[in-house]
Amino acid sequence: MSREIVKITTFLILIFSGCSTYSFIYDFELVNVESSLFENGKERSYKLNKNEEAEILKIFYEDEVVKIIWIPQPKQIAFSLYNKSDFNLKIIWDEAAYIDENGVSRRVIHKGTKYIDRFNPQPPTIVAKNSYIIDLIYPADFIFYDEGWQEKPIFPYEFTGKREKAQMLAQNYEGKIFKILLPIEINGIKKEYLFAFKINNVKLKEERD
């Protein structure tokens, strides 16, 4: 049976069973930032520039030391970090963590880490003064090997079935909070950031061929 016949057969089954494929569109918000240094600093977080067409949400954070743009997505959490200081900065990956919506703290990997090395020590990333990096964060234990390397999504991003079940799954994540622990070292001083993100709502988009 050719792939085209399989595709048509699957489509007909979905039509007659009242099922469809839905993608999940998340509205994230940065609701709190805890840091272990500069307690009297002017730390701010706010949401800016949601591109409705590309469905990309950028969240900006800035303090005396860094400017960070977060791009949370169901499959991974991307970010850029700009070092505003006059010193080189280190991101200490072996002390970083992703805390999921159930409060489970998980080791993370970032861009450039081989899947086979996901539980091995990771060298820190150096960000030179007045420069920036583009990277990502992903839970190490969401990677597994099953006839090839596989990645479990951080949040559901697609569902095939009845709309009612898709809505129930989406509603399970609305109002949930997840966190990212990002420790840095600058001029010999460690600063730990704990970013708390909230899922305000999850919308469904029916996929059509």
C-alpha atoms as a printed R data frame, in Angstrom:
    type eleno elety resid chain resno       x      y      z
1   ATOM     1    CA   MET     A     1   0.000  0.000  0.000
2   ATOM     2    CA   SER     A     2   1.515  3.332 -1.059
3   ATOM     3    CA   ARG     A     3   1.997  6.229  1.324
4   ATOM     4    CA   GLU     A     4  -0.659  8.233 -0.516
5   ATOM     5    CA   ILE     A     5  -3.253  5.482 -0.026
6   ATOM     6    CA   VAL     A     6  -2.348  5.232  3.665
7   ATOM     7    CA   LYS     A     7  -2.714  9.008  4.000
8   ATOM     8    CA   ILE     A     8  -6.134  8.993  2.300
9   ATOM     9    CA   THR     A     9  -7.310  6.023  4.384
10  ATOM    10    CA   THR     A    10  -6.218  7.707  7.630
11  ATOM    11    CA   PHE     A    11  -7.951 10.931  6.589
12  ATOM    12    CA   LEU     A    12 -11.221  9.093  5.870
13  ATOM    13    CA   ILE     A    13 -11.067  7.270  9.207
14  ATOM    14    CA   LEU     A    14 -10.620 10.578 11.016
15  ATOM    15    CA   ILE     A    15 -13.500 12.164  9.088
16  ATOM    16    CA   PHE     A    16 -15.986  9.379  9.797
17  ATOM    17    CA   SER     A    17 -14.948  8.995 13.424
18  ATOM    18    CA   GLY     A    18 -15.360 12.708 14.109
19  ATOM    19    CA   CYS     A    19 -11.667 13.037 14.957
20  ATOM    20    CA   SER     A    20  -9.206 15.733 13.919
21  ATOM    21    CA   THR     A    21  -5.615 16.704 14.585
22  ATOM    22    CA   TYR     A    22  -5.125 19.753 16.807
23  ATOM    23    CA   SER     A    23  -2.012 21.736 17.624
24  ATOM    24    CA   PHE     A    24  -1.643 23.480 20.988
25  ATOM    25    CA   ILE     A    25  -0.795 27.189 21.164
26  ATOM    26    CA   TYR     A    26   0.478 28.300 24.564
27  ATOM    27    CA   ASP     A    27   0.362 31.741 26.131
28  ATOM    28    CA   PHE     A    28   3.285 31.923 28.574
29  ATOM    29    CA   GLU     A    29   4.040 34.682 31.060
30  ATOM    30    CA   LEU     A    30   7.047 35.377 33.264
31  ATOM    31    CA   VAL     A    31   5.422 35.890 36.673
32  ATOM    32    CA   ASN     A    32   8.383 35.996 39.059
33  ATOM    33    CA   VAL     A    33  12.178 36.160 39.145
34  ATOM    34    CA   GLU     A    34  14.217 35.358 42.232
35  ATOM    35    CA   SER     A    35  17.917 36.148 42.326
36  ATOM    36    CA   SER     A    36  20.576 35.712 45.000
37  ATOM    37    CA   LEU     A    37  22.423 38.943 44.297
38  ATOM    38    CA   PHE     A    38  21.574 42.612 43.732
39  ATOM    39    CA   GLU     A    39  18.502 42.367 45.947
40  ATOM    40    CA   ASN     A    40  18.004 46.124 45.686
41  ATOM    41    CA   GLY     A    41  18.447 46.158 41.919
42  ATOM    42    CA   LYS     A    42  15.827 47.261 39.461
43  ATOM    43    CA   GLU     A    43  14.757 43.883 38.142
44  ATOM    44    CA   ARG     A    44  11.870 43.842 35.698
45  ATOM    45    CA   SER     A    45  10.074 41.265 33.630
46  ATOM    46    CA   TYR     A    46   7.443 41.805 31.029
47  ATOM    47    CA   LYS     A    47   5.917 40.319 27.926
48  ATOM    48    CA   LEU     A    48   6.532 41.911 24.549
49  ATOM    49    CA   ASN     A    49   6.147 41.287 20.829
50  ATOM    50    CA   LYS     A    50   3.839 38.359 20.299
51  ATOM    51    CA   ASN     A    51   3.971 37.493 16.624
52  ATOM    52    CA   GLU     A    52   0.513 36.061 15.945
53  ATOM    53    CA   GLU     A    53   1.425 34.883 12.456
54  ATOM    54    CA   ALA     A    54   4.449 32.854 13.528
55  ATOM    55    CA   GLU     A    55   2.917 32.081 16.936
56  ATOM    56    CA   ILE     A    56   6.130 33.131 18.652
57  ATOM    57    CA   LEU     A    57   6.047 34.718 22.081
58  ATOM    58    CA   LYS     A    58   9.130 36.543 23.327
59  ATOM    59    CA   ILE     A    59   9.508 37.329 27.020
60  ATOM    60    CA   PHE     A    60  12.056 39.941 28.095
61  ATOM    61    CA   TYR     A    61  13.937 40.157 31.392
62  ATOM    62    CA   GLU     A    62  16.614 42.691 32.305
63  ATOM    63    CA   ASP     A    63  18.633 43.675 35.377
64  ATOM    64    CA   GLU     A    64  22.031 45.269 36.077
65  ATOM    65    CA   VAL     A    65  23.954 42.287 34.719
66  ATOM    66    CA   VAL     A    66  21.989 40.556 31.956
67  ATOM    67    CA   LYS     A    67  19.278 41.022 29.387
68  ATOM    68    CA   ILE     A    68  17.488 37.775 28.531
69  ATOM    69    CA   ILE     A    69  14.912 37.041 25.845
70  ATOM    70    CA   TRP     A    70  12.995 33.828 26.540
71  ATOM    71    CA   ILE     A    71  11.109 31.952 23.824
72  ATOM    72    CA   PRO     A    72   9.259 29.092 25.572
73  ATOM    73    CA   GLN     A    73   7.819 26.441 23.273
74  ATOM    74    CA   PRO     A    74   6.344 22.970 23.844
75  ATOM    75    CA   LYS     A    75   9.401 21.161 22.461
76  ATOM    76    CA   GLN     A    76  12.165 23.253 24.035
77  ATOM    77    CA   ILE     A    77  12.854 26.592 25.708
78  ATOM    78    CA   ALA     A    78  15.061 28.883 23.645
79  ATOM    79    CA   PHE     A    79  16.719 32.032 24.940
80  ATOM    80    CA   SER     A    80  19.313 34.664 24.212
81  ATOM    81    CA   LEU     A    81  21.438 36.163 26.983
82  ATOM    82    CA   TYR     A    82  23.301 39.471 26.696
83  ATOM    83    CA   ASN     A    83  26.073 40.207 29.189
84  ATOM    84    CA   LYS     A    84  25.737 43.898 30.110
85  ATOM    85    CA   SER     A    85  28.584 43.880 32.621
86  ATOM    86    CA   ASP     A    86  32.250 44.759 32.299
87  ATOM    87    CA   PHE     A    87  33.304 41.206 33.173
88  ATOM    88    CA   ASN     A    88  33.105 37.850 31.449
89  ATOM    89    CA   LEU     A    89  30.175 35.721 32.605
90  ATOM    90    CA   LYS     A    90  29.794 31.940 33.034
91  ATOM    91    CA   ILE     A    91  26.584 29.926 32.806
92  ATOM    92    CA   ILE     A    92  27.036 26.967 35.164
93  ATOM    93    CA   TRP     A    93  25.086 24.234 33.382
94  ATOM    94    CA   ASP     A    94  25.695 21.447 35.885
95  ATOM    95    CA   GLU     A    95  23.809 23.479 38.513
96  ATOM    96    CA   ALA     A    96  20.994 24.597 36.207
97  ATOM    97    CA   ALA     A    97  17.595 22.925 36.389
98  ATOM    98    CA   TYR     A    98  14.135 22.785 34.871
99  ATOM    99    CA   ILE     A    99  11.389 22.503 37.512
100 ATOM   100    CA   ASP     A   100   8.261 21.126 35.872
101 ATOM   101    CA   GLU     A   101   4.617 21.949 36.558
102 ATOM   102    CA   ASN     A   102   4.521 19.216 39.242
103 ATOM   103    CA   GLY     A   103   7.552 20.587 41.095
104 ATOM   104    CA   VAL     A   104  10.014 17.944 39.864
105 ATOM   105    CA   SER     A   105  13.538 19.366 39.439
106 ATOM   106    CA   ARG     A   106  15.282 18.032 36.333
107 ATOM   107    CA   ARG     A   107  18.827 18.289 35.020
108 ATOM   108    CA   VAL     A   108  19.064 20.220 31.756
109 ATOM   109    CA   ILE     A   109  21.147 20.122 28.625
110 ATOM   110    CA   HIS     A   110  21.741 22.934 26.174
111 ATOM   111    CA   LYS     A   111  22.793 23.463 22.579
112 ATOM   112    CA   GLY     A   112  25.871 21.465 21.669
113 ATOM   113    CA   THR     A   113  25.457 18.724 24.290
114 ATOM   114    CA   LYS     A   114  25.418 15.284 22.660
115 ATOM   115    CA   TYR     A   115  22.469 13.131 23.666
116 ATOM   116    CA   ILE     A   116  24.746 10.300 24.724
117 ATOM   117    CA   ASP     A   117  26.505 12.741 27.106
118 ATOM   118    CA   ARG     A   118  23.311 14.182 28.594
119 ATOM   119    CA   PHE     A   119  24.100 12.934 32.127
120 ATOM   120    CA   ASN     A   120  27.822 13.770 32.010
121 ATOM   121    CA   PRO     A   121  29.351 17.001 33.328
122 ATOM   122    CA   GLN     A   122  28.853 19.987 31.027
123 ATOM   123    CA   PRO     A   123  31.455 22.760 30.812
124 ATOM   124    CA   PRO     A   124  30.177 26.264 31.550
125 ATOM   125    CA   THR     A   125  29.360 28.620 28.700
126 ATOM   126    CA   ILE     A   126  31.467 31.783 28.641
127 ATOM   127    CA   VAL     A   127  29.723 34.994 27.612
128 ATOM   128    CA   ALA     A   128  32.252 37.779 27.061
129 ATOM   129    CA   LYS     A   129  31.451 41.247 28.360
130 ATOM   130    CA   ASN     A   130  29.078 43.232 26.164
131 ATOM   131    CA   SER     A   131  28.267 40.199 24.017
132 ATOM   132    CA   TYR     A   132  25.464 37.654 23.784
133 ATOM   133    CA   ILE     A   133  24.713 33.996 23.126
134 ATOM   134    CA   ILE     A   134  21.711 32.142 21.672
135 ATOM   135    CA   ASP     A   135  20.980 28.828 23.378
136 ATOM   136    CA   LEU     A   136  18.235 26.502 24.579
137 ATOM   137    CA   ILE     A   137  17.229 24.525 27.652
138 ATOM   138    CA   TYR     A   138  15.835 21.002 27.608
139 ATOM   139    CA   PRO     A   139  15.331 18.379 30.356
140 ATOM   140    CA   ALA     A   140  18.010 15.705 30.057
141 ATOM   141    CA   ASP     A   141  15.747 12.841 31.147
142 ATOM   142    CA   PHE     A   142  13.230 13.642 28.377
143 ATOM   143    CA   ILE     A   143  15.685 12.123 25.888
144 ATOM   144    CA   PHE     A   144  15.647  8.381 25.324
145 ATOM   145    CA   TYR     A   145  16.832  5.815 22.802
146 ATOM   146    CA   ASP     A   146  14.298  3.680 20.936
147 ATOM   147    CA   GLU     A   147  15.583  2.646 17.512
148 ATOM   148    CA   GLY     A   148  17.190  6.080 17.434
149 ATOM   149    CA   TRP     A   149  17.307  9.084 19.728
150 ATOM   150    CA   GLN     A   150  13.883 10.410 20.706
151 ATOM   151    CA   GLU     A   151  12.768 13.598 22.469
152 ATOM   152    CA   LYS     A   152   9.724 13.822 24.688
153 ATOM   153    CA   PRO     A   153   8.047 17.242 24.375
154 ATOM   154    CA   ILE     A   154   8.054 19.465 27.442
155 ATOM   155    CA   PHE     A   155   4.343 20.137 26.880
156 ATOM   156    CA   PRO     A   156   1.846 18.466 24.521
157 ATOM   157    CA   TYR     A   157   1.944 20.160 21.143
158 ATOM   158    CA   GLU     A   158  -0.322 17.952 19.034
159 ATOM   159    CA   PHE     A   159  -3.323 15.706 19.591
160 ATOM   160    CA   THR     A   160  -5.354 13.523 17.236
161 ATOM   161    CA   GLY     A   161  -8.859 12.674 18.385
162 ATOM   162    CA   LYS     A   162 -12.088 14.339 19.380
163 ATOM   163    CA   ARG     A   163 -12.040 18.057 20.143
164 ATOM   164    CA   GLU     A   164 -13.502 17.514 23.631
165 ATOM   165    CA   LYS     A   165 -10.521 15.360 24.641
166 ATOM   166    CA   ALA     A   166  -8.078 17.846 23.140
167 ATOM   167    CA   GLN     A   167  -9.710 20.625 25.173
168 ATOM   168    CA   MET     A   168  -9.493 18.572 28.363
169 ATOM   169    CA   LEU     A   169  -5.792 17.962 27.776
170 ATOM   170    CA   ALA     A   170  -5.180 21.658 27.094
171 ATOM   171    CA   GLN     A   171  -7.097 22.726 30.209
172 ATOM   172    CA   ASN     A   172  -4.914 20.465 32.363
173 ATOM   173    CA   TYR     A   173  -1.991 22.817 31.688
174 ATOM   174    CA   GLU     A   174  -3.747 26.164 32.034
175 ATOM   175    CA   GLY     A   175  -2.619 28.016 35.155
176 ATOM   176    CA   LYS     A   176   0.360 25.701 35.693
177 ATOM   177    CA   ILE     A   177   3.742 27.146 36.656
178 ATOM   178    CA   PHE     A   178   7.160 25.840 35.672
179 ATOM   179    CA   LYS     A   179  10.558 27.259 36.633
180 ATOM   180    CA   ILE     A   180  14.086 27.522 35.300
181 ATOM   181    CA   LEU     A   181  17.101 27.741 37.607
182 ATOM   182    CA   LEU     A   182  19.954 29.462 35.775
183 ATOM   183    CA   PRO     A   183  23.139 29.969 37.842
184 ATOM   184    CA   ILE     A   184  25.814 32.329 36.525
185 ATOM   185    CA   GLU     A   185  29.202 33.400 37.813
186 ATOM   186    CA   ILE     A   186  30.581 36.882 37.244
187 ATOM   187    CA   ASN     A   187  33.829 38.318 38.593
188 ATOM   188    CA   GLY     A   188  34.108 35.331 40.953
189 ATOM   189    CA   ILE     A   189  30.605 35.820 42.401
190 ATOM   190    CA   LYS     A   190  27.798 33.334 41.783
191 ATOM   191    CA   LYS     A   191  24.303 34.642 41.043
192 ATOM   192    CA   GLU     A   192  21.379 32.230 40.853
193 ATOM   193    CA   TYR     A   193  18.304 33.162 38.882
194 ATOM   194    CA   LEU     A   194  15.017 31.346 39.371
195 ATOM   195    CA   PHE     A   195  12.529 32.231 36.628
196 ATOM   196    CA   ALA     A   196   8.879 31.279 37.174
197 ATOM   197    CA   PHE     A   197   6.666 31.010 34.083
198 ATOM   198    CA   LYS     A   198   2.903 30.617 34.042
199 ATOM   199    CA   ILE     A   199   0.770 29.056 31.302
200 ATOM   200    CA   ASN     A   200  -2.092 31.538 31.055
201 ATOM   201    CA   ASN     A   201  -4.081 29.588 28.501
202 ATOM   202    CA   VAL     A   202  -3.789 26.955 25.786
203 ATOM   203    CA   LYS     A   203  -5.638 27.395 22.505
204 ATOM   204    CA   LEU     A   204  -6.435 24.686 19.982
205 ATOM   205    CA   LYS     A   205  -5.765 25.022 16.278
206 ATOM   206    CA   GLU     A   206  -7.306 22.418 13.997
207 ATOM   207    CA   GLU     A   207  -4.843 21.272 11.371
208 ATOM   208    CA   ARG     A   208  -6.189 21.018  7.836
209 ATOM   209    CA   ASP     A   209  -4.540 19.499  4.796
